[in-house]
């Protein structure tokens, strides 16, 4: 029983165009049409088309086999490259980790040094204040703001008396401490 192009294509699991291609290349005596004018494939034409399709499939499968081997080789090569890249990345990460640790230690040391410097500066300021208290006899006298002008006269009299008193007291202190008055003595 003759088949249509679509039926044969479905049976051989190829496209309708493939069957049509082979059908058109058949000798005219093997090509037939049905009563409606559609192409039909006789048993002889079917055998010829089957053999041609089978040959093409064998050639295609050989190409596929070669392609599969090439693909497998390519996949293996790519896997090796991926592994190499991962190793390189891991090494670089390890190096960066060591650098980060080193920099963290340096920052910590710098902060400790800065704290020590601030503490030393604070001690030096206190020492300088002590020294300036010994060398300036009028350091205990507080200056009044200039905008207090109401009591200027009274304050000037009182302050001069206080200054004289303080000056005498400071002079006595200085004379007692004259022996250890040198700044290098406190170091």
Buried (B, 14 or more C-beta within 10 A) or exposed (E): EBBBBEBBBEEBEBEBEBBBBBBEEBEEEBBBEEEEEEBBBBEEBBEBBBEBBEEEBEEEEEEEEEEEEEEEEEEEEEEEEEEEEEEEEEEEEEEEEEEEEEEEEEEEEEEEEEEEEEEEEEEEEEEEEEBEEBEEBEEBBEEEEEEEEEEEEEBEEEBEEBBEEBBEEBEEBBEEEEEEEEEEEEE
